[in-house]
């Protein structure tokens, strides 16, 4: 079981990244100390740990005031396939759970960031979806 973001960084150095950015889409983490963050790059995790399923772009572990976990899928324009995005986020939360073991987490947050114009019917469909983990 991991006991801190530092141990996650130490145990997964081949997967670490400093930002949540893909193409023109990004999650700004202003105001959060870099010492309290461990950010796993989804593609690096897949490659280095032989994970063959769909996976979100970033898994963010934050231990600033309480332990928070965010599975982040970044989409830059174009068509968004909601079922794929939800699967990627669900798998990110599952990987994070495997990394954390039984460590208590204050918040598990699924996050889909889309840098485009979502159609009203896509927005309605997204509101009906849930992430199971």
Residue pairs with C-beta under 8 A, 6 or more apart in sequence:
1 100
1 101
1 102
1 103
2 8
2 11
2 99
2 100
2 101
2 103
3 103
4 63
5 35
5 36
5 37
5 38
5 61
5 62
5 63
6 38
8 38
8 40
8 61
8 99
9 16
9 38
12 38
12 40
12 45
12 99
14 44
14 48
15 40
15 41
15 44
15 45
15 48
15 49
16 38
16 39
16 40
16 41
16 44
17 39
17 40
17 41
17 44
17 58
18 34
18 39
19 26
19 39
20 26
20 27
20 29
20 39
20 57
20 58
20 60
20 72
20 74
21 27
21 74
22 57
22 74
22 76
23 74
23 76
23 115
24 76
24 77
24 115
25 74
25 75
25 76
25 113
25 114
25 115
26 74
26 113
27 58
27 60
27 72
27 74
27 111
27 113
29 37
29 60
32 62
32 64
33 64
36 62
36 63
36 64
37 60
37 61
37 62
38 60
38 61
39 58
39 59
39 60
39 61
40 58
40 59
40 60
40 61
40 95
40 99
41 57
41 58
42 55
42 56
42 57
42 58
42 59
42 88
42 92
43 55
43 57
45 51
45 55
45 59
45 95
46 52
46 55
51 95
53 87
53 91
54 84
54 87
54 88
54 91
55 88
55 91
55 92
55 95
56 71
56 72
56 73
56 88
56 89
56 91
56 92
57 72
57 73
57 74
57 88
58 70
58 71
58 72
58 74
58 92
59 69
59 70
59 71
59 72
59 92
59 95
59 96
59 99
60 68
60 69
60 70
60 71
60 72
61 67
61 68
61 69
61 96
61 99
61 100
62 68
62 69
62 70
66 106
66 107
67 103
67 104
67 105
67 106
68 105
68 106
68 107
68 109
69 93
69 96
69 100
69 105
69 107
69 108
69 109
70 109
70 110
70 111
71 89
71 90
71 92
71 93
71 96
71 108
71 109
71 110
71 111
71 131
72 92
72 111
72 113
73 85
73 88
73 89
73 92
73 111
73 112
73 113
74 113
74 115
75 85
75 112
75 113
75 114
75 115
75 116
76 115
76 116
77 115
77 116
78 116
80 114
80 116
80 118
80 122
82 122
82 125
82 126
82 129
85 112
86 129
86 131
89 110
89 111
89 112
89 131
90 110
90 131
90 132
90 133
93 108
93 110
93 131
93 133
94 133
96 108
97 133
108 133
110 131
110 133
112 126
118 126
